[in-house]
Amino acid sequence: MSKQYDSLVLGSGVAGLTSALKLARLGSVAVITKKSRAESSTNYAQGGIACVTSAEDSFELHVQDTLTAGAGLCKEEVVRSYVAEAPARIRELIEIGVRFSGSQHRADGATTVSGLDLGREGGHSKRRILHAKDMTGREVERALLATVERHPNITIFENATAIDLITATKIGAGGTDRCLGAYVLDNATNSVVTFTAKVTVLATGGCGKCYLYTTNPDIATGDGVALAFRAGVGVANMEFIQFHPTCLYHPLTKSFLISEALRGEGAVLVNGNGAEFASKYDPRASLAPRDIVARAIDAEMKRTGAACVFLDITRKREDFLRERFPNIFAHCESLGINIARQPIPVVPAAHYQCGGVLVNPDGATALAGLYAVGEVACTGLHGANRLASNSLLEALVLAQRSAARIERALAVTPADVAVPEWEEGSASDPDELVIVTHNWREIRQIMWDYVGIVRTDKRLARAARRLEILLKEIHEYYWNFKVTGDLLELRNLALTSWLIVQSAMQRKESRGLHYTLNYPAPLPVARDTVIDRRDG
């Protein structure tokens, strides 16, 4: 079965939905999402969106905070342009109905950007985080989905997993190589649909599930990075995996983030004895950038042998905490933790992919017709460490910029070519799905043990050897059996994990999120780690 659209968007988070809305004025848009349309990393984002809206703040301060966090690897021209474009993108969100905390409403029903309640997070010199209490992502996703669902040019396909990108080279079309769409598995019917499009946009999010402990939802399996790399597109800076310092540590819950905004409101990291320790590692203490705080927690846990540390915000009134952090307060309370009276047990967990598919500042890859936006893309904004709450900002700005570039590109898009249907050949139904489950667990354990917050050459080499064996096993399994959603995610997870390890092995220094005991100092000149585009 084949479906043809002007634009194909893979992913339904803020980057994907914003891209779909921008592209819908140019023609028909198909949005592919692996689970339900609201299931995305965006939906779980608590903190907010970094944007200069206060007279006490400035673009220059936001730029400098971003450059400082990025540890010498940010592209300054990208940082400056994205920061400057942010207020216009925020106004667009407000216009479609996003209700930020402190929003002011005029008599005519319009919403202004004045009077917004601004939070502060680690690495920020000023309060500049626009938020919807501690459920910002959920509110943004709600408003975007409502707008998308009303648009006549947009069709959402749920429970569908991209198998591979379709390129002119792969189907033997001749001429300049370009992306022609994607083969997509309909998980409900186990049938493969051929989606063709003039442009394809990767908005697939990150790869947190490569690690045993993560704040990401189960869908974050590095799909976009793997799809692009198999299509011959290069990736950059994949070694920079941001570990969020404060994931809730409790046997009855998993992947629950304790927002950095708590530290912005005065929460302090303490050890099991109640002693503050972060200031021993950095003068900014609990409000240092995430890489520093995560390493401080890791070092403190190793020093004391403790399974976790604690985040103490008991100095704040209970009524304030219930109002400012209703989601966190309620979730902790359901587990018997009253955060106004008890410190919160926390551990670091894989949180954000700062590298990704190599794109220019407008989201274009080296493969004609293929774009990447949001966490899956490496634009140069984040450098070696993302500044808190710059992620949703990047997704909004990049969706706008890529749509503008796509509009120009569509005017010179070559004529359509015939794309063959998916062929299963002699593949049979999987006989032992336990192999998929076992390999999934093994990859995540390898990454956690050997490619975590603190690395060594020996650990990375061990991870590389084992991952290469697993990649061969998964490759054979993929070609011998019919595809399933779980197998496709495993295939992508393994390749993305391997790319993280290969990138980490190339960087012979400690910089930002990549800290290695073999090379504890940074090199004099910061350079990107690029794994060249290749096919297969």
N, C-alpha and C positions, 0 to 999 in steps of 0.2 A: 504494500500500500504506500502511496506517495502523497505528500502534502506540500504545496508550494506557497511561500509567503515572500513578501519583500524583505522582511527582517526576521531573523531567528534569534531569540534571547534565551540563553541557558542560565536559569536561576531566578528566584522570585523574592530576593531580599531588596534592600533599598537600592542597590546598584542596578539590579535587573528590572525592577518595576519602574524606576525613574527613567532608565533607558527606553523601556517600552513606551512610556508616555511621550517621550521626546520623539521617538521614531514613528509613532502612530500618525503623526501629521504628514509623514512622507509616504505612507502606504500601510499595507497589512502587516501585522506583527504576531508571531507565535511565541509564547512564553512557555518554556519547558521547565518543570520543577519535579524533583524526585519524590517528594511526599505531598502533603497538602500545600496549598498555595501560601499559607501563612508560616510554614515551617522553614525558618531560615535563621542564620546567626543574628540578623537584624532584630528579629523578634525577641531575642534574649538580651540584647544590649541594654544595660541599665543606666550607665553614666550620662551620656548625652552627646552633644555636638559642639566642638570647639569653634567659636566664631566671635570676632570682635564686634561688640554691640554697645559697649560702655564707654563713656567719655574718659574714664580713668585708664582705659586700655588703648592699644594702638596696633596697627598692622605690624609695625616694626618689632614690638615686643613679642607678638605671636610668632613672627618669623624667627626671631632669635631663640625663643624657647624651643621651637621645632628643630632648628639647626643644632642646638646644644644637645638635645636628646638624641639626635641622629648620629652623633659621634663622628662627624666629618664626612659622612657618605651621602648626605642629602644633596640633591641638585637645587642650588639656591634659587635659580630662576623659576623652577617648578614650585618651590615653597612659596615664593613671593606671589606668583600669579594665583595659586590656589587659595591662599589666605585672603587675597584681595577680592576674589570672586565669591567667597563664602556668604557674605550678607545677602547677595541677590538670590542665592539658592535657598537660604533660610526663609526669605520672603515668599518664595514659591511654595514652600512647605506650609507656611501659615495660610496662604491663599487657598490651598486645597483642604484645609481643615485641621492641620496639626495643632494641638493645644499644648503649648509649652507652659510650664509652671510660671505663674506671674503674668501671663498674657493679658493685655489690656484690650477691651472691646469698645469700639466707638458706637455712637447712637445708631449709625447706619448698618451696624452688624459686622463691619470690617475689623480685622485684628491688626494691631500695630506691634512693632518690635520694641517699643519703649516699655519700661517697667518689668522686663523679664527677670525672673529670679535666676541669678547666675551662680553656678557652682565652681569649685576649684578642685583640681586634681594634681597628682604628682607631676613635677616638671613645669607647671604653669606659674608664671610670676604674677598673674592677675586672675580674678574671677572672670571666666569667659565661657563656661560650659552651660549651654542651653539644655534644659532637661524637662522631662515630664515626670516629676518626682523621681522614682528609681525604676521607671518602666518606659524609658524614652524610646527604645527600639520598638516596643509593642505599639506605642502610640503612632510612630512614624509609619510602621507597617500597616496599621489599621487604615490610616488616611490614604496611603498610596493604593492599597488594595481596593478600597471603595471607589477611588477615582478610575483605576484601571478597569474594574468590572463594569463600569458604566460606558467605557469607550467602545464604540462599534468596530474599530479597526484592530482590537486586541483580542486574541483568543488564548486562554490559559489551558495547558495540558498538564494535569496532575498525575502523580504516580508514574512518571516516565523518566527513564535514565538514559542519558546519552552514551552510546557505545563508542563511537569514534567520529571525528570530523571527516567530512567528504572533501577531498581536494582534487584538483584537476590532474595532478600528477598520479595520484593513486588510482584513478579510474582510466588513465591513459588518454586524457582529452587533448593533450598537446598544448603548445603555447605556454604563456607565462603561468606559473602555478598560482592558484587562488583557492580560497575556501568556497565551497558550493553548498554547505549545509551540514547535516549530521544524520547518522543512523541512530535511531532512538528506540529503546525497548519500552513497550507498553507493559508495565508490571502487572496490570490486571488481567491481560489476555495472553501474556508471554509471546506477543507478536512484535515484529520489528517494523517500524514505520520510517520511511525515507522522507526527511524534511529537507527541502531545497530552499535556498534563499539567496538574495543578492549579497546580503551581509549577515554575518553571524557574530553575536556578542557573547563572550564568556563573562558571566556574572555569578560564578559558582561558589564564591566564598573561599574559605581557607582549608587547612589540613590538620586541625587540632586532633582528630581521631587517629592520627599517626602515633600519638602518644597514649600511654596507659591512663594518665590523668589529664583531663582537659576541661575547660569551661564550655567548650563548643558542643552543639547538638550532634546527634549521631550522623547527620548528613555531611559533616565536614571532613570528607575523605580525600581532598586534594584533586578532585575530578578535573577541574579546568586546567591545572598545571600539567597533568598527565595527558589530557586530550591534546593540548597545544604542543607538547613535546613530541608526542607520537606523530603529529602532523608536520614536524620539522621546525617548530618555532623555539627559539632559545628562551632560557630562564635565567634569572639573575638573583643573587643574594639570598638563596634559599636557606642558607645556614642561620639566618636571623629569625629564629622562632621566639616570639615574645611569650614568656611565662608570666601570667598574671600572678602577682604576689599573694593574693588572698582569695582562694577558693575554699568554700566551707568544708571543713573536715568533720565528717559524721558518718557512721556506718549505715544510716537509714536514708542517705541522699547521695546523689552524684552530680557532678558538673554544675553545682550551684555557685554562682559568682557572688562574692561580697564586694560591691562596687568600691572603686577607688574614691568615690565621692564621700564615703565615710571618713577617710583620712583627711579629705578636704574640709570636713566639718569638725575636725579635731580628734579623730580616733588615733590611738597610739599603739604601735606594735610592742608587745611585751612577751617575755618568755614564761615558762611554767611557774616561776617564782614571782611573777608580776613585775619584773624589772624591765624597763625600757632598754632596748638594745640597738635599734637602728642607727642612733647617733654615733655609735662606735665605728660605723662603716661609712657614714657620709654626714656632713654637717646639716644637710636638709632632712635628715632622719626619715620619718615615715612618709615625707612628701618628696623624697628623691625620685628620679625617674625609675620606671618599672624594673629595668635590668638590674639596677643597683639594689633596690629593695628585695627583689627575688633572690639575688645572690646573698644578701645579708640574712634572709630567713633560712636559706639553704645552709649557710655556714653556722648559724646559731643552732639549727636542728642537729647538724653533725657534731658540733661542739658539746652539746648537752645530751645527745642520744634521744631527744624527744621526737615523737611522731608528728608534732605540729607546734605552732606558736599560737599566739592569741592577739586579737584586735580588740582593744579596749576603748569603748565610747561611753562608758558608764557615767562620765562627767556631764553628759547631756541629759536634759529632762526627757522623761518618757513620752510626754505629749508631743514634743518636737520630733522625736525619732519616729513615732507612729505616723506623723504627718509627712515628714520629709522622705522617709524610707518605708512606705507601707508594705511593699512586696517583701523586702528583706526582713522586716520586723515580723511579719506574719509567718513567713517560712521558718525562721529560727524559732519563733514561739511554738509552732506546731511540733518542733523537735525538743521542746522543753527548755529552750534557751531564751530568756528575756534579755535582749541586748542592752537594755537600760540598767540592768543589774548584774549581768555576767559578761565577761569577755567572750568573744566569738572564736572558737578554734578554727584556724586557717592553715592552709599549705599552698605553695605555688602550684600552678597547673598550666599546661600549654594553652595559649589563649589566642595568639594572632600571628599570621604569616606576613612578615614585613617584606619579604622578597616575592617573586612570582614570575608570571609570564612577562617577558621583556616587551615593553610598549613605549611609544613616544608620549609626550605630555598630553596628547589628544586620544590616547588609548589604542592607537593603531599598532598592530604587530607587523613583523616582517613579511607575513603571509597576506597577500591582498585579500580583502573581503573579511578578514578576521580581526576582531577588536576584543579587548579585555578591560573590564572596569571593576572597581571595588577591590576587595582583599586579594583576589586572584592575580591582580596586575602589579607589576613593579614599575612605578612611575618615577621614582627618585624622591618622592615626598618624605618617606619615613626614614630613609637611610639605614643605619645599623640598629635603630630602635625607634619604634613609633611613639610619638608624644600622645598621651592619653586623649581620647575623644577626637583625634584627627581622622579616624577611620571613616565615620559616617560623612564627615566633611569631604574627604577624598572621593567617596562614592558619588555624592551629589554633583560635585564639580566635574568629575571625569565623565559622568553620564551626559552632562550638558555638552562638554567639549567634544566627546566622541560623536554625538548626534550631529553636531554642526559639521564635523569633518565628513561624516557619512553622507550628509546631504550633498556635499560637493562631489563626493566620490560616486554617488549614484548616477550623476549626470554623464559619467564616462564608463559605466559598468559594461563589460562585454556582453554579447548576446548569451542567452541561456544555452547550456549544453545538456545533452541527455545523460541522466544519472542512473546507473543500474540499480535495481532493487537489491536488498540484502539477500545473500545466499548462505544458507546454513550448511550446505554440502552434506557430508556424511556424519556430522556431529550428532551425538546421541544425548539423551537426557542424563544429567549428572547422576552418578551412582552412589557417591559417598560425600554428602554435603558436609560431613564432619571435617573433611580436609580444609574446606573454606574457613570454617570456624576456628580450627586449630592454627592455620597460617595467620589469620587476622590477629589472634591473641599473641602469637609469637612476634610478629612485627611490632606491635605496640609495646611489648615488654622490652624488646631490643632497643627501640628508640628511647624509651624511658631510662633504661640502665646505662646506655652508652652514648647517647646524643642529647643529653639533658642540659641542665643549667650550667654545669661545669664539665668540660670535655678534656680528653687527652688523645694523643695520636694513637695509642694502643687501643683505647675504647672505640675510636672511629674505625680503625682498621678491622677490628673484630666485627663491628656492625656491618661494614661493607661486605666482608666475606660471606656472612650469613644471609644478608639481603640478596646477594647475587644468586645464591642457591635457591632461595625462595622465589625470586623472579623467574628462574628457569622452570621451576615446578608449576608456578601459576600460568606461565606462558603455554606449557604443554596442556594443562587442564583447560585453558581457554579455547584452544584449537580443537580439542577432542570432544568437548561437550557443548550442549546448547547454552547460550548465555542466560544468566539470571541476574537480578539486581544486586544480590550479595556478591556474586563473582565479579561483576563489573566494578563494584566499590573496592573489593580486595585488590584487583588488578591495578586500579588507580592509586590506592593506598601504598602498595608496594613500590611502584615506580616513583611516587612523590617522596617517600621515605628515602629511597636510594639517591634521589637528587639532593635531598637535604644533606645526606652524608657526604656525597661527592663534593658539594659546595664547601662544607665544613673542612674537609681534608685539604682543599686548596688554600684556605685562609691560614697563613702562618703567622698569626698575630691574635691578640685579644682586642676586640673592638665591639662596643655596644653589647648586643645580645649574645655574641659569640665569645665565650671566655674559655681559654684552654690553658691548662697548667704547663704545657710545653712551651708556650709563647705568651707569657703573661702581660707583655707590654704591646702597645700598638706600634705599627710601622710608621715612619715619618710621613708617608703619602698614602692616603686612603684610596683604594680602588675597588670597583665592583667585582664580584665573582660571577662570571658569566659562563654558562655551559652552552656551547654553540648549538644552533639549531641542527637537527639531524632527523632523518626519517626512520621510524621503527624503533 
